[in-house]
Amino acid sequence: MKGIKVLLVDDEENFVRTLAERMSMRDAGATVALNGEEALQMVSAGEVPDVMVLDLRMPGIDGMEVLRRVKKAYPQVQVIVLTGHGTEKDEEEARRLGAFEYHKKPVDIDILVRDIRRAFRERIEDAMVAATFAQAGDFDNAREILDEDKK
């Protein structure tokens, strides 16, 4: 997982720092944001992750709003929701907004790492396919593939 930029966003500091340490033990380094505002500031300052692991229930800007803003401004970012308080309605809304995956806490670290890898691989594959179309001069199809991330 070296080379994948992961941003963990959760207001439960002990949980998110422990998760970051466990990922580091699997050669998966991660940056941590302790709330939605901090995550959005990091992304807008140029620290755009490949994959964001996002809690829903946080004070201030909640995870659903972070998801909405990130997918609008940076549709290529893959977002995995990881929440302890989510409902079926929350899952439906997160997926509608473009979440790659949705998990409830606690999640098996190996499953989370697997999904981070899958999300990254899908992001790379989409970019490669779009680049192939663009290289062939088919800019409409290239744009369509990249725009699918916005849905």
PyRosetta script that sets phi, psi and omega in degrees:
from pyrosetta import init, pose_from_sequence

init()
pose = pose_from_sequence("MKGIKVLLVDDEENFVRTLAERMSMRDAGATVALNGEEALQMVSAGEVPDVMVLDLRMPGIDGMEVLRRVKKAYPQVQVIVLTGHGTEKDEEEARRLGAFEYHKKPVDIDILVRDIRRAFRERIEDAMVAATFAQAGDFDNAREILDEDKK")
pose.set_psi(1, 4.5)
pose.set_omega(1, 176.1)
pose.set_phi(2, -59.7)
pose.set_psi(2, 140.1)
pose.set_omega(2, 179.3)
pose.set_phi(3, 94.4)
pose.set_psi(3, -11.3)
pose.set_omega(3, 177.1)
pose.set_phi(4, -92.2)
pose.set_psi(4, 122.2)
pose.set_omega(4, 178.1)
pose.set_phi(5, -86.1)
pose.set_psi(5, 115.6)
pose.set_omega(5, -177.9)
pose.set_phi(6, -115.7)
pose.set_psi(6, 134.8)
pose.set_omega(6, 174.4)
pose.set_phi(7, -117.0)
pose.set_psi(7, 120.5)
pose.set_omega(7, 176.9)
pose.set_phi(8, -97.7)
pose.set_psi(8, 125.6)
pose.set_omega(8, -177.0)
pose.set_phi(9, -122.7)
pose.set_psi(9, 111.8)
pose.set_omega(9, -178.7)
pose.set_phi(10, -161.6)
pose.set_psi(10, 137.4)
pose.set_omega(10, -179.6)
pose.set_phi(11, -82.3)
pose.set_psi(11, -8.7)
pose.set_omega(11, 176.4)
pose.set_phi(12, -85.6)
pose.set_psi(12, 93.2)
pose.set_omega(12, -170.6)
pose.set_phi(13, -58.1)
pose.set_psi(13, -46.0)
pose.set_omega(13, -179.8)
pose.set_phi(14, -60.6)
pose.set_psi(14, -43.3)
pose.set_omega(14, -179.6)
pose.set_phi(15, -61.6)
pose.set_psi(15, -51.1)
pose.set_omega(15, -173.0)
pose.set_phi(16, -69.9)
pose.set_psi(16, -34.3)
pose.set_omega(16, 177.6)
pose.set_phi(17, -70.1)
pose.set_psi(17, -39.5)
pose.set_omega(17, 176.4)
pose.set_phi(18, -63.8)
pose.set_psi(18, -42.7)
pose.set_omega(18, 177.6)
pose.set_phi(19, -60.7)
pose.set_psi(19, -42.9)
pose.set_omega(19, 178.7)
pose.set_phi(20, -61.9)
pose.set_psi(20, -41.2)
pose.set_omega(20, 178.3)
pose.set_phi(21, -64.5)
pose.set_psi(21, -44.0)
pose.set_omega(21, 179.8)
pose.set_phi(22, -64.1)
pose.set_psi(22, -36.7)
pose.set_omega(22, 177.0)
pose.set_phi(23, -69.0)
pose.set_psi(23, -38.6)
pose.set_omega(23, 178.7)
pose.set_phi(24, -60.8)
pose.set_psi(24, -36.4)
pose.set_omega(24, 178.1)
pose.set_phi(25, -65.7)
pose.set_psi(25, -17.1)
pose.set_omega(25, 178.2)
pose.set_phi(26, -106.1)
pose.set_psi(26, 24.6)
pose.set_omega(26, -179.4)
pose.set_phi(27, 58.8)
pose.set_psi(27, 33.9)
pose.set_omega(27, 179.4)
pose.set_phi(28, -125.6)
pose.set_psi(28, 83.8)
pose.set_omega(28, 179.1)
pose.set_phi(29, -66.4)
pose.set_psi(29, 151.0)
pose.set_omega(29, -179.0)
pose.set_phi(30, -145.9)
pose.set_psi(30, 147.1)
pose.set_omega(30, 172.6)
pose.set_phi(31, -95.6)
pose.set_psi(31, 151.9)
pose.set_omega(31, -176.4)
pose.set_phi(32, -119.0)
pose.set_psi(32, 136.5)
pose.set_omega(32, 169.1)
pose.set_phi(33, -123.9)
pose.set_psi(33, 135.0)
pose.set_omega(33, -174.0)
pose.set_phi(34, -94.6)
pose.set_psi(34, 3.0)
pose.set_omega(34, 174.7)
pose.set_phi(35, -165.9)
pose.set_psi(35, 171.2)
pose.set_omega(35, -177.2)
pose.set_phi(36, -64.2)
pose.set_psi(36, -39.8)
pose.set_omega(36, -179.6)
pose.set_phi(37, -61.2)
pose.set_psi(37, -45.8)
pose.set_omega(37, -179.3)
pose.set_phi(38, -62.0)
pose.set_psi(38, -42.1)
pose.set_omega(38, 179.4)
pose.set_phi(39, -61.2)
pose.set_psi(39, -46.9)
pose.set_omega(39, -179.1)
pose.set_phi(40, -64.9)
pose.set_psi(40, -37.7)
pose.set_omega(40, 177.5)
pose.set_phi(41, -63.9)
pose.set_psi(41, -42.6)
pose.set_omega(41, 180.0)
pose.set_phi(42, -61.7)
pose.set_psi(42, -45.6)
pose.set_omega(42, -177.7)
pose.set_phi(43, -66.3)
pose.set_psi(43, -44.8)
pose.set_omega(43, -178.5)
pose.set_phi(44, -69.6)
pose.set_psi(44, -20.8)
pose.set_omega(44, 177.4)
pose.set_phi(45, -84.9)
pose.set_psi(45, 5.1)
pose.set_omega(45, 175.7)
pose.set_phi(46, 104.1)
pose.set_psi(46, -2.3)
pose.set_omega(46, 178.3)
pose.set_phi(47, -90.7)
pose.set_psi(47, 63.4)
pose.set_omega(47, -176.5)
pose.set_phi(48, -80.8)
pose.set_psi(48, 119.2)
pose.set_omega(48, -179.3)
pose.set_phi(49, -80.9)
pose.set_psi(49, 162.2)
pose.set_omega(49, 169.8)
pose.set_phi(50, -76.6)
pose.set_psi(50, -41.8)
pose.set_omega(50, -178.3)
pose.set_phi(51, -134.2)
pose.set_psi(51, 133.6)
pose.set_omega(51, 175.7)
pose.set_phi(52, -113.9)
pose.set_psi(52, 128.7)
pose.set_omega(52, 173.8)
pose.set_phi(53, -104.1)
pose.set_psi(53, 118.0)
pose.set_omega(53, -162.9)
pose.set_phi(54, -126.8)
pose.set_psi(54, 126.5)
pose.set_omega(54, 172.0)
pose.set_phi(55, -79.6)
pose.set_psi(55, 152.3)
pose.set_omega(55, 178.9)
pose.set_phi(56, -90.8)
pose.set_psi(56, -46.2)
pose.set_omega(56, -173.6)
pose.set_phi(57, -92.4)
pose.set_psi(57, 102.8)
pose.set_omega(57, 177.8)
pose.set_phi(58, -141.2)
pose.set_psi(58, 149.9)
pose.set_omega(58, 176.1)
pose.set_phi(59, -68.0)
pose.set_psi(59, 155.5)
pose.set_omega(59, -178.2)
pose.set_phi(60, 77.8)
pose.set_psi(60, -130.3)
pose.set_omega(60, 178.8)
pose.set_phi(61, -75.7)
pose.set_psi(61, 117.2)
pose.set_omega(61, -177.4)
pose.set_phi(62, -79.9)
pose.set_psi(62, 170.7)
pose.set_omega(62, -175.9)
pose.set_phi(63, -61.6)
pose.set_psi(63, -36.1)
pose.set_omega(63, -179.7)
pose.set_phi(64, -63.6)
pose.set_psi(64, -39.6)
pose.set_omega(64, 178.2)
pose.set_phi(65, -70.1)
pose.set_psi(65, -37.8)
pose.set_omega(65, 175.7)
pose.set_phi(66, -61.0)
pose.set_psi(66, -46.5)
pose.set_omega(66, 178.0)
pose.set_phi(67, -56.7)
pose.set_psi(67, -48.2)
pose.set_omega(67, -179.3)
pose.set_phi(68, -57.8)
pose.set_psi(68, -48.0)
pose.set_omega(68, -176.6)
pose.set_phi(69, -70.4)
pose.set_psi(69, -41.4)
pose.set_omega(69, -178.4)
pose.set_phi(70, -66.2)
pose.set_psi(70, -45.3)
pose.set_omega(70, -178.8)
pose.set_phi(71, -66.8)
pose.set_psi(71, -29.6)
pose.set_omega(71, 177.9)
pose.set_phi(72, -72.5)
pose.set_psi(72, -45.6)
pose.set_omega(72, -175.9)
pose.set_phi(73, -85.0)
pose.set_psi(73, -31.4)
pose.set_omega(73, -175.7)
pose.set_phi(74, -136.1)
pose.set_psi(74, 71.4)
pose.set_omega(74, -173.7)
pose.set_phi(75, -61.7)
pose.set_psi(75, -19.6)
pose.set_omega(75, -179.7)
pose.set_phi(76, -74.8)
pose.set_psi(76, -16.6)
pose.set_omega(76, 179.5)
pose.set_phi(77, -71.5)
pose.set_psi(77, 126.6)
pose.set_omega(77, 176.9)
pose.set_phi(78, -87.7)
pose.set_psi(78, 129.8)
pose.set_omega(78, -177.5)
pose.set_phi(79, -116.0)
pose.set_psi(79, 125.9)
pose.set_omega(79, 174.7)
pose.set_phi(80, -111.2)
pose.set_psi(80, 120.1)
pose.set_omega(80, 178.6)
pose.set_phi(81, -83.5)
pose.set_psi(81, 133.6)
pose.set_omega(81, 176.6)
pose.set_phi(82, -134.8)
pose.set_psi(82, 104.7)
pose.set_omega(82, -172.0)
pose.set_phi(83, -133.2)
pose.set_psi(83, 151.4)
pose.set_omega(83, 176.8)
pose.set_phi(84, -98.6)
pose.set_psi(84, -9.1)
pose.set_omega(84, -172.7)
pose.set_phi(85, -129.4)
pose.set_psi(85, 19.8)
pose.set_omega(85, -175.4)
pose.set_phi(86, -78.0)
pose.set_psi(86, 154.3)
pose.set_omega(86, 177.4)
pose.set_phi(87, -115.4)
pose.set_psi(87, 172.1)
pose.set_omega(87, 175.8)
pose.set_phi(88, -60.5)
pose.set_psi(88, -38.1)
pose.set_omega(88, 178.5)
pose.set_phi(89, -63.5)
pose.set_psi(89, -40.4)
pose.set_omega(89, 176.8)
pose.set_phi(90, -61.8)
pose.set_psi(90, -42.9)
pose.set_omega(90, 180.0)
pose.set_phi(91, -62.6)
pose.set_psi(91, -43.9)
pose.set_omega(91, 178.0)
pose.set_phi(92, -59.7)
pose.set_psi(92, -44.5)
pose.set_omega(92, -179.4)
pose.set_phi(93, -66.3)
pose.set_psi(93, -43.0)
pose.set_omega(93, -179.7)
pose.set_phi(94, -61.7)
pose.set_psi(94, -43.9)
pose.set_omega(94, 179.8)
pose.set_phi(95, -66.8)
pose.set_psi(95, -37.9)
pose.set_omega(95, 177.8)
pose.set_phi(96, -62.4)
pose.set_psi(96, -35.5)
pose.set_omega(96, -179.6)
pose.set_phi(97, -79.9)
pose.set_psi(97, -7.2)
pose.set_omega(97, 175.2)
pose.set_phi(98, 112.4)
pose.set_psi(98, 12.1)
pose.set_omega(98, 177.4)
pose.set_phi(99, -61.8)
pose.set_psi(99, 135.8)
pose.set_omega(99, 179.9)
pose.set_phi(100, -73.4)
pose.set_psi(100, -40.4)
pose.set_omega(100, -178.2)
pose.set_phi(101, -149.8)
pose.set_psi(101, 160.7)
pose.set_omega(101, -177.3)
pose.set_phi(102, -137.8)
pose.set_psi(102, 122.0)
pose.set_omega(102, 179.1)
pose.set_phi(103, -129.2)
pose.set_psi(103, 150.4)
pose.set_omega(103, 171.9)
pose.set_phi(104, -102.6)
pose.set_psi(104, 144.8)
pose.set_omega(104, 176.3)
pose.set_phi(105, -74.1)
pose.set_psi(105, 146.7)
pose.set_omega(105, -8.1)
pose.set_phi(106, -79.8)
pose.set_psi(106, 147.8)
pose.set_omega(106, 177.2)
pose.set_phi(107, -115.7)
pose.set_psi(107, 144.2)
pose.set_omega(107, 175.6)
pose.set_phi(108, -64.6)
pose.set_psi(108, 127.6)
pose.set_omega(108, -176.1)
pose.set_phi(109, -58.6)
pose.set_psi(109, -35.3)
pose.set_omega(109, 179.8)
pose.set_phi(110, -67.0)
pose.set_psi(110, -35.2)
pose.set_omega(110, 176.6)
pose.set_phi(111, -67.7)
pose.set_psi(111, -42.6)
pose.set_omega(111, 178.9)
pose.set_phi(112, -63.1)
pose.set_psi(112, -45.6)
pose.set_omega(112, 179.0)
pose.set_phi(113, -62.4)
pose.set_psi(113, -41.2)
pose.set_omega(113, 177.3)
pose.set_phi(114, -58.7)
pose.set_psi(114, -44.4)
pose.set_omega(114, -178.8)
pose.set_phi(115, -69.4)
pose.set_psi(115, -33.2)
pose.set_omega(115, 175.5)
pose.set_phi(116, -63.4)
pose.set_psi(116, -44.8)
pose.set_omega(116, 177.9)
pose.set_phi(117, -61.6)
pose.set_psi(117, -44.3)
pose.set_omega(117, 179.6)
pose.set_phi(118, -61.7)
pose.set_psi(118, -43.5)
pose.set_omega(118, -179.3)
pose.set_phi(119, -62.5)
pose.set_psi(119, -43.4)
pose.set_omega(119, 179.7)
pose.set_phi(120, -64.8)
pose.set_psi(120, -45.1)
pose.set_omega(120, -179.8)
pose.set_phi(121, -59.7)
pose.set_psi(121, -43.7)
pose.set_omega(121, 179.5)
pose.set_phi(122, -63.1)
pose.set_psi(122, -39.9)
pose.set_omega(122, 179.5)
pose.set_phi(123, -62.0)
pose.set_psi(123, -45.6)
pose.set_omega(123, -179.7)
pose.set_phi(124, -65.0)
pose.set_psi(124, -43.3)
pose.set_omega(124, -179.5)
pose.set_phi(125, -61.6)
pose.set_psi(125, -43.6)
pose.set_omega(125, 178.5)
pose.set_phi(126, -61.1)
pose.set_psi(126, -42.2)
pose.set_omega(126, -179.8)
pose.set_phi(127, -65.2)
pose.set_psi(127, -38.7)
pose.set_omega(127, -179.9)
pose.set_phi(128, -67.8)
pose.set_psi(128, -41.9)
pose.set_omega(128, 178.9)
pose.set_phi(129, -64.4)
pose.set_psi(129, -44.4)
pose.set_omega(129, 178.9)
pose.set_phi(130, -62.2)
pose.set_psi(130, -40.8)
pose.set_omega(130, 179.5)
pose.set_phi(131, -64.0)
pose.set_psi(131, -37.4)
pose.set_omega(131, 178.5)
pose.set_phi(132, -63.2)
pose.set_psi(132, -45.1)
pose.set_omega(132, 177.3)
pose.set_phi(133, -62.9)
pose.set_psi(133, -43.5)
pose.set_omega(133, -179.2)
pose.set_phi(134, -63.2)
pose.set_psi(134, -41.4)
pose.set_omega(134, 179.7)
pose.set_phi(135, -62.0)
pose.set_psi(135, -33.3)
pose.set_omega(135, 178.9)
pose.set_phi(136, -81.9)
pose.set_psi(136, -0.2)
pose.set_omega(136, 179.1)
pose.set_phi(137, 87.7)
pose.set_psi(137, 4.3)
pose.set_omega(137, -179.5)
pose.set_phi(138, -94.1)
pose.set_psi(138, 74.5)
pose.set_omega(138, -175.0)
pose.set_phi(139, -70.0)
pose.set_psi(139, -29.3)
pose.set_omega(139, 178.9)
pose.set_phi(140, -63.0)
pose.set_psi(140, -48.2)
pose.set_omega(140, 178.5)
pose.set_phi(141, -67.1)
pose.set_psi(141, -37.2)
pose.set_omega(141, 177.9)
pose.set_phi(142, -60.5)
pose.set_psi(142, -46.7)
pose.set_omega(142, -179.8)
pose.set_phi(143, -64.4)
pose.set_psi(143, -39.8)
pose.set_omega(143, 179.4)
pose.set_phi(144, -61.2)
pose.set_psi(144, -42.0)
pose.set_omega(144, 179.5)
pose.set_phi(145, -64.4)
pose.set_psi(145, -44.7)
pose.set_omega(145, -180.0)
pose.set_phi(146, -69.0)
pose.set_psi(146, -33.8)
pose.set_omega(146, 179.7)
pose.set_phi(147, -71.7)
pose.set_psi(147, -21.8)
pose.set_omega(147, 177.3)
pose.set_phi(148, -58.9)
pose.set_psi(148, -29.3)
pose.set_omega(148, 177.7)
pose.set_phi(149, -63.5)
pose.set_psi(149, -25.2)
pose.set_omega(149, -177.1)
pose.set_phi(150, -77.0)
pose.set_psi(150, -15.8)
pose.set_omega(150, -175.7)
pose.set_phi(151, -79.9)
pose.dump_pdb("model.pdb")
